Amino acid sequence: QSPKRDDIERWLLYKECNQCPYTGKEISATALFGSDSPIDVEHIIPFSRSLDNSFFNKTLCYADENRHRKGNRTPWDAYGNTEKWEEILHRVKSFQGDAKNEKLRRFELRTLEEFDDFVARQLNDTRYATRLAVQYLNLLYGGGADGVGNDGKRHLVPCRGQITAYVRNEYKLNKLLGD
């Protein structure tokens, strides 16, 4: 009755392809939703390697296939030299909607040079923005531009993205467990 963003995304992906591109097994609309759904929203190019969380980089697939076969690899890395490869590409070519050509291009990629450059640029931009934010906040809250306060202590220390992700995941887990 009140679909969440993830539910809408799953439905749009289902309308695009109603079968797992990797296994060819049909995906039913009833199996699509719920906490025990056997269907994953899967990143074609792994998010950890591309930082791309767009609709163009997502598809539906069976959770078992995603977790035990494809994993954190590109479609080419996981299936490229197998008899399944042409079948997978054939299924992707039958996707519906405006995103099908871009998704096919991502499935066919054999190297990730374009994504490697993008990730490097994004990380550099993030480092620079963090450095400026730390300098500004230090000036607002009693530290010098170098980050050290009058008492000789560093009051504001930026943390790495992995720490932020860990804290966010712990918060979600505690919320689910009712803590």
Secondary structure, 3 states (H helix, E strand, C coil): CCCCHHHHHHHHHHHHCCECCCCCCECCHHHCCCCCCCEEEEECCCHHHHCCCCHHHEEEEEHHHHHHHHCCCCHHHHHCCCCCHHHHHHHHHCCCCCCHHHHHHHHHCCCCHHHHHHHHHHHHHHHHHHHHHHHHHHHHCCECCCCEECCCCECCCCCCHHHHHHHHHHHHHHHHHCC
